[in-house]
Amino acid sequence: MAGLETTVGFSGAAGDGQAAMADALALVVARSGLQLYAYNSYQSVIRGGHVWLRVRISQEEVETHGDRLDAVVALDAEAMVRHAPELSEGGVVLFNSDKLKADGLPPGRTPLPFPVKALAAALGPQLAVQQNTVLLGGLVFLLGLPVEKLVEALSKQFGKKGEPVVALNVALARAGWEHAQKSFAPLQAAGRWVLSEKRRSVMTGNEAFAMGAAAAGCGFYAAYPMTPATGVLHWLAPHAERCGIVVKQAEDEIAVANMVVGAGHAGARAMCATSGGGFALMTEAIGMAGMIEAPSVFVLVMRGGPSTGLPTKTEQADLNQAFGASQGDFPRILLAPSDVLDCFRTMEEAFNLADRWQLPVIVLSDLLLSEHNQTVDPDRFDFRFRIDRGQVVREAPAEGPFLRYRITESGVSPRAFPGTSGTVFQAGTDEHDEKGILISDVSTHPPTRRRMVEKRARKVGAALRELPPPVLEGPAGAPLTLVGWGSTRGVIREARALLAARGIEANQLAIRYLVPFHEREVAAILAGAAKTLVVENSSSGQFARHLRAETGHAAAGRILKYDGEPFTPREVADAVEGFLRAGGQPGYRHVCETPDASPVAFPRTRS
């Protein structure tokens, strides 16, 4: 995207402190009036392995971690080997010269050594050596950001550990900042930022889901910790009492789902969040929610599968699982937010839809969307959510018995919270009649079964009429339409800008409502497209098949990525060019691959 920006990478082994460095830098950026988007590529280990964290800093809002790399903070030798070659012309590498040396950098890339032990010793023998804090101080100078904001960030980050710890880290950061000031030239962007006192929030999609649930009146949240959905629990647990939410960590995902459905049946707004493996265990309870028509919200944060798969990597391959959660035909609604702010707002919609239509709502996210940090303007968060509880009966009907599952034109029956006078009913998981009385114990009554299936199914069509259809983004007459869903919206948008700079015009269609699907509206839009390409993080193109099943439209090709890493704008743009060079014929399939970065032997000391 056009505008002033710089991208910094932090690299080392798990436990080296790069996440803490990035968090502190994010606070500096957010409190300086700038924007950022951060993505952490980490391994499923507590210590060791290779961790690569990118922070894209921009004057304007950005929606991906981008393509370029201007600086690398190398905390171990492997970081040098893997990422120094990725630096743009004029890029720099910050490193602890007591441990590493920067032999073999590509031409035009500059090593910036920091003698960490000497810098720490100059401050007094009582100071421990912490290379990450020293390097962070130097980085803040190179970026042209205020050192005072770094002091504020470190004070906030380490405040709970006491003043001595804060003072230690501030002193080390200042030492790094002063060394960089004396020894190195600032990066190109330094001095060109338009800084301000505008304070932005830095948050993840999971935090936005949690905040949105609280604002939407969620009264019960259950969870079993599972990456990458655990961030929702981490936010809600310490805020539960203040927000009036009962938070329960259950023994497994089966218990979680049954608790959520039970709480929804009892009248609470109830929700849980999990990943693919946990969701697999929840599906029988989702079927129960469908049968007893209990409002409930399930957040499915996708990661690489199947089985344990890639616990800390992103993918969009649980779509089929969400479509087929539990057995039999019953209505459910699938929503796919596309950015952090959308995650927050989606919670209002999800709870209202669940209550209004008395069914399970599944919110589809992925590791990238749920765990990446991004600046968001606090003024864009409106916590005054509209609460729609649907058709709730507050007293006994004036005439006749209360029919919990009464046949209605919309498919929605009157709902009563247990304990409401004069509204006793059964809510069994077997098929039942309008009163809730089971029809399968002695002899199934086919007409009743058919009517109940059709009653529930009518909810989908009625709900669809109230959901806004997708809108084509970009020039209407573009010769190429890129179609995606969920977290790919931002990367497709930036890829379109890259394509425009190459003289290739494209528009895009981002699908938010996967079930029910705006079949007619989407089909009409795609009928006017010369060529369409589907962009998704899966190997089999699950969404492309869904699109064809719902509309009859077969995309000319698919741009896929399934190595665990998210798309970059350049990958998508290059794949589009490849499609055009191949003549744009149907059947095009391009697999985007993250460059191989196998570990290479590299000396760790100057010995």
C-alpha positions in Angstrom: 0.0 0.0 0.0 1.2 3.5 -0.7 2.6 5.5 2.2 5.4 5.6 4.7 6.2 2.3 6.4 8.9 0.1 7.9 8.9 -3.6 8.7 11.0 -5.1 11.5 11.6 -8.7 12.1 12.5 -10.3 15.5 14.1 -13.7 15.3 15.5 -16.2 17.8 14.5 -19.3 19.7 11.4 -19.5 21.9 12.2 -18.0 25.2 14.7 -15.4 23.9 12.2 -12.6 24.5 11.3 -11.5 21.0 7.6 -11.4 21.9 8.2 -9.1 24.8 10.3 -6.8 22.5 7.6 -6.7 19.9 4.9 -6.0 22.6 6.9 -3.1 23.9 7.6 -1.8 20.4 3.8 -2.1 19.6 3.0 0.2 22.6 5.6 2.7 21.5 4.1 2.8 18.0 0.5 2.9 19.2 1.3 5.8 21.6 3.1 7.7 18.9 0.1 7.9 16.7 1.3 5.3 14.2 -0.3 2.1 12.9 1.0 -1.5 13.0 0.2 -5.1 12.0 2.3 -7.9 13.7 2.4 -11.6 12.9 4.2 -14.1 15.1 5.3 -17.4 13.4 6.2 -19.6 16.4 6.6 -23.2 17.2 4.8 -25.6 19.5 7.5 -25.6 22.2 8.1 -23.5 25.3 11.8 -23.1 24.7 13.9 -23.7 21.6 12.8 -23.9 18.0 12.7 -21.0 15.7 10.4 -18.0 16.2 10.0 -15.3 13.6 7.9 -12.2 14.5 7.3 -9.4 12.0 6.0 -5.9 13.0 4.9 -3.7 10.1 4.8 0.0 11.1 3.0 2.5 9.0 1.7 6.0 8.9 -1.6 4.7 7.5 -3.7 1.7 8.4 -2.3 -1.7 7.2 -4.1 -5.0 6.9 -1.3 -7.5 6.5 2.3 -8.1 7.7 3.4 -7.1 4.2 6.2 -8.2 1.9 9.2 -6.1 2.6 11.7 -6.3 5.5 13.8 -3.3 6.6 15.4 -4.5 9.8 16.1 -7.8 11.6 16.8 -8.0 15.3 18.8 -11.3 15.4 18.9 -13.0 18.8 20.7 -16.1 17.7 22.8 -17.3 14.8 20.0 -19.0 13.0 18.2 -15.7 12.8 21.1 -14.3 10.8 21.1 -17.2 8.3 17.3 -17.4 7.8 16.3 -13.8 7.6 19.2 -11.5 6.7 18.9 -12.6 3.1 15.3 -11.4 3.1 16.2 -7.8 3.9 15.4 -5.1 1.4 18.2 -3.0 -0.1 19.5 -0.7 2.6 18.2 -3.1 5.4 20.0 -3.6 8.7 20.7 -6.4 11.2 20.9 -5.6 14.9 22.7 -8.2 16.9 24.7 -8.8 20.1 28.3 -8.7 19.0 29.3 -10.6 22.1 27.6 -13.7 20.8 27.3 -13.3 17.0 29.0 -12.0 14.0 27.5 -10.9 10.7 29.7 -12.5 8.1 28.2 -13.1 4.7 25.4 -10.5 4.6 24.1 -9.8 1.1 25.5 -6.6 -0.5 23.6 -3.4 0.5 22.7 -4.8 3.9 24.4 -3.3 7.0 25.3 -5.1 10.2 24.7 -3.0 13.4 26.7 -4.6 16.3 25.8 -3.9 19.9 28.5 -4.8 22.5 25.8 -5.7 25.1 28.2 -6.7 28.0 30.2 -3.4 27.7 27.0 -1.3 27.5 25.6 -3.0 30.6 28.9 -2.8 32.5 29.0 0.9 32.0 25.7 1.2 33.9 27.0 -0.6 37.0 27.9 -4.1 38.0 24.5 -4.6 39.6 22.8 -4.7 36.2 22.1 -8.1 34.6 22.8 -8.4 30.9 19.6 -8.6 28.8 20.4 -8.4 25.1 16.8 -8.0 23.9 16.2 -4.8 25.9 19.5 -3.2 24.8 18.7 -4.1 21.1 15.1 -2.8 21.5 16.5 0.6 22.7 18.7 0.8 19.7 15.9 -0.2 17.4 13.6 2.6 18.7 16.4 5.1 17.9 16.8 3.7 14.4 13.1 4.0 13.8 13.0 7.6 14.9 10.5 6.9 17.7 10.6 8.8 21.0 12.6 7.2 23.7 10.2 8.6 26.2 7.4 6.4 24.7 9.7 3.4 25.2 10.2 4.3 28.8 6.4 4.4 29.2 6.0 1.1 27.4 8.6 -0.6 29.6 7.1 0.8 32.8 3.7 -0.6 31.8 5.2 -3.9 30.7 7.3 -4.6 33.8 5.3 -2.5 36.3 3.9 -5.6 38.1 7.4 -6.9 38.7 8.4 -3.9 40.8 10.4 -0.6 40.4 13.8 -2.3 40.4 12.9 -4.4 37.4 11.4 -1.4 35.6 14.6 0.7 36.3 16.8 -2.1 35.1 15.0 -2.4 31.7 14.8 1.3 31.2 18.5 1.7 31.9 19.4 -1.0 29.4 17.1 0.3 26.8 18.6 3.8 27.1 22.1 2.3 26.8 21.1 0.7 23.5 19.4 3.9 22.3 22.5 6.0 23.1 24.8 3.5 21.5 22.7 3.5 18.3 22.6 7.3 18.4 26.4 7.6 18.5 27.2 4.7 16.1 24.5 4.4 13.4 22.4 6.4 11.0 18.6 6.2 11.5 16.6 4.2 9.0 15.1 5.9 6.0 11.6 6.3 7.6 13.1 8.0 10.8 12.3 11.7 10.9 9.6 11.4 8.3 6.9 10.0 10.6 4.0 12.4 11.5 3.9 11.6 15.2 1.0 12.6 17.5 -0.5 12.0 20.9 -3.3 10.0 19.4 -3.3 6.7 21.4 -4.4 3.6 19.6 -5.3 0.2 21.0 -3.2 -2.8 20.2 -5.2 -6.0 20.2 -5.7 -9.4 18.7 -8.8 -10.9 17.1 -9.2 -13.1 20.2 -9.3 -10.1 22.5 -11.8 -8.5 20.2 -14.0 -11.6 20.3 -13.9 -11.5 24.1 -14.6 -7.8 24.4 -17.4 -8.1 21.9 -19.0 -11.0 23.8 -18.9 -9.0 27.0 -20.5 -6.0 25.2 -23.2 -8.3 23.7 -24.3 -9.5 27.1 -22.6 -12.9 27.2 -23.4 -14.4 30.6 -21.6 -17.7 30.4 -18.3 -18.7 28.8 -16.8 -22.2 28.9 -13.5 -23.3 27.4 -10.9 -25.9 27.4 -7.5 -24.3 26.5 -6.6 -25.0 22.9 -4.3 -23.0 20.6 -5.0 -20.7 18.9 -8.4 -20.0 20.6 -7.1 -19.7 24.2 -6.7 -15.9 24.0 -10.4 -15.5 24.4 -10.3 -17.3 27.7 -7.2 -15.3 28.7 -9.1 -12.0 28.3 -12.4 -13.1 29.8 -11.1 -14.9 32.9 -9.6 -11.8 34.6 -12.5 -9.6 33.4 -15.3 -12.0 34.3 -16.4 -10.5 37.6 -16.4 -6.9 36.2 -18.3 -7.9 33.1 -20.8 -10.2 34.9 -19.8 -13.3 33.0 -19.5 -16.8 34.5 -16.3 -18.3 33.1 -15.7 -22.0 33.4 -12.7 -24.0 32.4 -14.0 -27.5 31.8 -12.3 -30.8 31.8 -12.6 -31.3 28.0 -14.4 -29.8 24.9 -17.3 -32.3 25.2 -18.1 -30.8 28.6 -17.6 -27.3 27.3 -20.1 -27.6 24.5 -22.7 -29.3 26.6 -22.4 -26.5 29.2 -22.8 -23.9 26.6 -25.9 -25.5 25.1 -27.3 -26.0 28.6 -26.7 -22.4 29.5 -28.2 -21.2 26.3 -31.3 -23.4 26.9 -31.6 -21.9 30.4 -31.6 -18.3 29.1 -28.0 -17.1 29.3 -26.2 -15.8 26.4 -23.5 -18.6 26.1 -20.4 -19.0 24.1 -17.2 -21.0 23.8 -14.1 -20.9 21.6 -11.9 -23.7 20.4 -9.8 -25.0 17.5 -10.5 -27.8 15.0 -9.7 -30.8 17.3 -11.8 -29.4 20.1 -14.6 -28.5 17.7 -14.6 -32.1 16.5 -15.5 -33.2 20.1 -18.2 -30.5 20.3 -20.2 -31.5 17.3 -22.7 -33.8 19.0 -23.6 -31.0 21.4 -24.0 -28.7 18.4 -26.6 -31.2 17.1 -28.3 -31.0 20.4 -28.5 -27.3 20.2 -30.1 -27.7 16.7 -32.7 -30.2 18.0 -33.8 -28.4 21.2 -33.3 -25.1 19.4 -31.0 -23.6 22.1 -29.2 -20.4 21.1 -25.4 -20.9 21.4 -22.3 -19.3 19.9 -19.2 -21.4 19.0 -16.0 -19.6 17.9 -13.9 -22.0 15.7 -10.3 -20.7 15.4 -8.7 -22.8 12.6 -5.2 -24.1 12.6 -3.4 -26.7 10.4 -4.8 -30.2 10.6 -5.8 -33.0 10.6 -5.4 -34.4 14.1 -2.9 -32.4 16.2 -1.6 -31.1 12.8 0.2 -27.7 13.2 -0.9 -26.4 16.6 0.7 -22.9 16.0 0.1 -22.4 12.3 -2.7 -20.9 10.3 -5.1 -22.5 7.8 -8.7 -22.2 6.6 -9.3 -26.0 6.2 -12.0 -26.6 8.8 -14.8 -25.2 6.7 -16.2 -28.6 5.8 -16.2 -29.5 9.4 -18.2 -26.4 10.3 -20.7 -27.2 7.5 -21.2 -30.7 8.7 -20.9 -30.3 12.5 -23.1 -33.1 14.0 -25.3 -35.5 12.0 -28.5 -34.8 10.2 -30.0 -31.7 8.6 -30.6 -28.7 10.9 -30.0 -25.0 10.5 -26.9 -23.2 11.7 -25.4 -19.9 10.8 -21.7 -19.5 9.9 -20.1 -16.1 10.1 -16.5 -15.2 8.9 -15.2 -11.9 10.2 -12.2 -10.4 8.3 -10.3 -8.1 10.7 -9.9 -7.3 14.4 -12.7 -4.7 14.5 -14.9 -7.0 12.6 -14.3 -9.7 15.3 -15.6 -7.3 17.9 -18.7 -6.3 16.0 -19.4 -9.9 14.9 -20.2 -10.8 18.5 -23.2 -8.5 18.6 -24.5 -10.1 15.4 -23.7 -13.7 16.5 -25.6 -13.5 19.8 -28.6 -11.7 18.2 -28.8 -14.3 15.4 -28.5 -17.1 17.9 -31.3 -15.7 20.1 -33.5 -14.5 17.3 -33.4 -17.8 15.3 -32.9 -20.2 18.2 -30.0 -22.1 16.7 -26.2 -22.5 17.0 -24.1 -19.8 15.4 -20.5 -20.7 14.4 -18.0 -17.9 14.0 -15.0 -18.9 11.8 -11.6 -17.4 12.5 -8.1 -18.7 12.1 -4.7 -18.3 13.8 -3.7 -15.3 11.8 -6.9 -13.4 12.5 -7.2 -14.4 16.1 -3.5 -14.0 17.2 -2.0 -11.2 15.2 -1.6 -7.8 16.9 -3.0 -4.7 15.2 -3.6 -1.1 16.1 -7.2 -0.1 16.2 -8.7 3.4 16.9 -10.6 3.1 20.2 -13.1 5.6 18.8 -14.3 2.9 16.4 -15.4 0.6 19.2 -19.1 1.2 20.0 -20.0 -0.8 23.1 -23.7 0.1 22.9 -24.7 -3.1 21.2 -28.3 -3.7 20.3 -29.6 -6.8 22.3 -32.3 -8.8 20.5 -33.4 -11.8 22.6 -36.0 -12.9 20.0 -39.4 -14.4 20.8 -39.2 -14.9 24.6 -42.4 -15.7 26.4 -42.4 -14.0 29.8 -45.8 -15.4 31.1 -48.1 -18.3 30.4 -50.2 -18.1 27.2 -53.7 -16.8 27.7 -55.3 -19.7 25.9 -54.2 -23.3 25.4 -51.0 -25.1 26.4 -47.5 -23.6 25.8 -46.1 -25.1 22.6 -42.4 -24.7 22.8 -41.9 -26.0 19.3 -45.1 -24.6 17.7 -45.1 -24.8 13.9 -44.7 -21.2 12.6 -44.2 -19.6 9.2 -40.8 -18.3 10.1 -39.7 -21.6 11.8 -39.1 -19.7 15.0 -41.3 -20.9 17.9 -42.1 -19.1 21.2 -39.2 -19.6 23.7 -39.6 -19.6 27.5 -36.7 -19.7 30.0 -37.1 -22.6 32.4 -39.0 -21.5 35.4 -41.4 -19.2 33.6 -44.9 -19.8 35.0 -47.2 -21.9 32.9 -44.6 -22.8 30.3 -43.5 -26.3 31.2 -42.2 -28.3 28.3 -39.8 -31.1 27.4 -36.5 -30.4 25.6 -35.3 -33.8 24.5 -32.6 -34.6 21.9 -35.0 -37.1 20.2 -37.3 -35.8 17.6 -40.5 -34.4 19.2 -43.8 -32.8 18.5 -44.9 -29.2 19.2 -45.1 -29.8 22.9 -41.6 -31.4 23.0 -43.0 -34.9 23.5 -40.7 -37.4 21.9 -42.1 -39.3 18.9 -39.3 -41.9 18.6 -39.8 -44.0 21.8 -42.6 -46.3 20.6 -43.4 -45.5 17.0 -42.1 -42.6 14.9 -44.8 -40.4 13.5 -43.6 -39.6 9.9 -45.9 -36.5 9.4 -44.7 -34.9 12.6 -41.1 -35.6 11.8 -41.4 -34.0 8.4 -43.2 -30.9 9.8 -40.5 -30.4 12.4 -37.6 -30.7 10.0 -39.3 -28.3 7.7 -40.1 -25.9 10.5 -36.5 -25.7 11.6 -35.3 -25.4 8.0 -37.4 -22.4 7.4 -35.3 -20.4 9.7 -32.4 -20.3 7.2 -34.3 -18.6 4.4 -35.9 -16.2 6.8 -32.6 -15.3 8.4 -30.9 -14.9 5.0 -33.4 -12.2 4.0 -32.2 -10.1 7.0 -28.4 -10.5 6.3 -26.7 -7.9 4.0 -25.3 -9.5 0.8 -21.6 -9.1 -0.1 -20.6 -6.1 -2.2 -18.0 -6.1 -5.0 -14.9 -4.0 -4.0 -13.0 -2.2 -6.7 -13.7 -1.3 -10.3 -16.9 -3.0 -11.4 -15.6 -3.7 -15.0 -12.3 -5.2 -13.9 -11.3 -8.2 -16.1 -10.4 -10.3 -13.0 -12.3 -10.9 -9.7 -10.5 -12.4 -6.7 -12.9 -14.2 -4.3 -12.0 -15.0 -0.7 -13.5 -15.2 2.8 -12.4 -14.4 6.4 -8.9 -13.3 7.0 -7.9 -13.2 3.3 -9.8 -9.9 2.7 -6.9 -7.7 3.7 -4.2 -9.5 1.8 -6.4 -9.6 -1.4 -6.9 -5.9 -1.1 -3.2 -5.2 -0.9 -2.5 -7.6 -3.7 -4.9 -5.7 -5.9 -2.9 -2.5 -5.2 0.3 -4.3 -6.2 -1.4 -5.6 -9.4 -2.7 -2.1 -10.2 0.9 -0.8 -10.0 1.8 -3.6 -12.6 -1.0 -2.5 -14.9 -3.4 -5.3 -14.0 -6.9 -4.3 -12.9 -8.8 -6.5 -10.4 -11.7 -6.3 -8.0 -12.6 -8.6 -5.1 -15.6 -10.3 -3.5 -15.2 -11.0 0.3 -17.8 -13.5 1.6 -18.8 -13.0 5.2 -21.9 -15.2 5.5 -21.1 -18.7 4.6 -24.3 -20.3 5.8 -26.9 -19.2 4.8 -25.4 -18.1 1.5 -26.5 -15.2 -0.7 -26.8 -17.5 -3.7 -28.6 -15.1 -6.0 -26.6 -12.0 -5.2 -23.2 -13.8 -5.4 -24.2 -15.6 -8.6 -25.3 -12.2 -10.2 -22.0 -10.6 -9.3 -19.8 -13.4 -10.6 -21.9 -13.7 -13.8 -20.5 -10.2 -14.6 -16.9 -11.2 -14.0 -14.7 -12.1 -16.9 -12.4 -14.4 -14.8 -12.6 -15.4 -11.2 -9.9 -16.7 -8.9 -10.5 -18.1 -5.4 -7.9 -17.3 -2.8 -7.9 -19.5 0.3 -5.6 -21.2 2.9 -6.5 -24.8 2.2 -5.1 -27.5 -0.1 -8.4 -28.8 -1.5 -10.1 -25.5 -2.2 -13.0 -26.1 0.2 -14.5 -22.7 -0.3 -14.2 -22.9 -4.1 -16.3 -26.1 -4.0 -18.8 -24.4 -1.7 -19.1 -21.5 -4.0 -19.8 -23.8 -6.9 -22.3 -25.8 -5.0 -24.2 -22.8 -3.9 -24.1 -20.7 -7.1 -23.1 -23.1 -10.0 -20.2 -20.8 -10.6 -16.9 -22.6 -11.2 -13.9 -20.3 -10.6 -11.3 -20.3 -13.4 -8.6 -21.1 -10.8 -7.5 -21.3 -7.3 -4.7 -19.7 -5.4 -3.9 -21.9 -2.4 -1.5 -21.9 0.5 -1.3 -24.6 3.1 2.2 -24.7 4.5 1.0 -23.1 7.8 2.0 -19.5 7.0 -0.4 -16.8 5.8 -0.5 -15.3 2.3 1.6 -12.2 1.6 0.3 -9.6 -0.9 3.1 -10.3 -3.3 2.4 -14.1 -3.3 -1.2 -13.4 -4.4 -0.2 -10.8 -7.0 2.5 -13.1 -8.5 0.0 -16.0 -8.7 -2.5 -13.8 -10.5 0.2 -12.8 -13.0 1.0 -16.5 -13.5 -2.6 -17.2 -14.2 -2.7 -14.5 -16.8 0.6 -15.7 -18.4 -0.9 -19.2 -18.6 -3.8 -17.7 -20.7 -6.4 -17.6 -17.9 -7.8 -21.0 -18.7 -10.0 -22.8 -16.3 -8.3 -25.3 -13.9 -5.5 -23.1 -12.9 -4.1 -24.1 -9.5 -1.2 -22.2 -7.9 0.3 -23.2 -4.5 2.0 -20.4 -2.7 5.0 -21.6 -0.7 6.9 -19.9 2.1 10.6 -19.9 1.1 12.6 -22.8 2.5 14.6 -21.6 5.5 16.2 -24.8 6.8 18.6 -24.3 9.6 22.2 -23.7 8.5 25.3 -24.0 10.7 26.4 -20.6 11.8 29.0 -19.6 14.4 27.5 -18.4 17.7 30.6 -16.6 19.0 33.6 -14.8 17.8 35.9 -17.7 18.8 
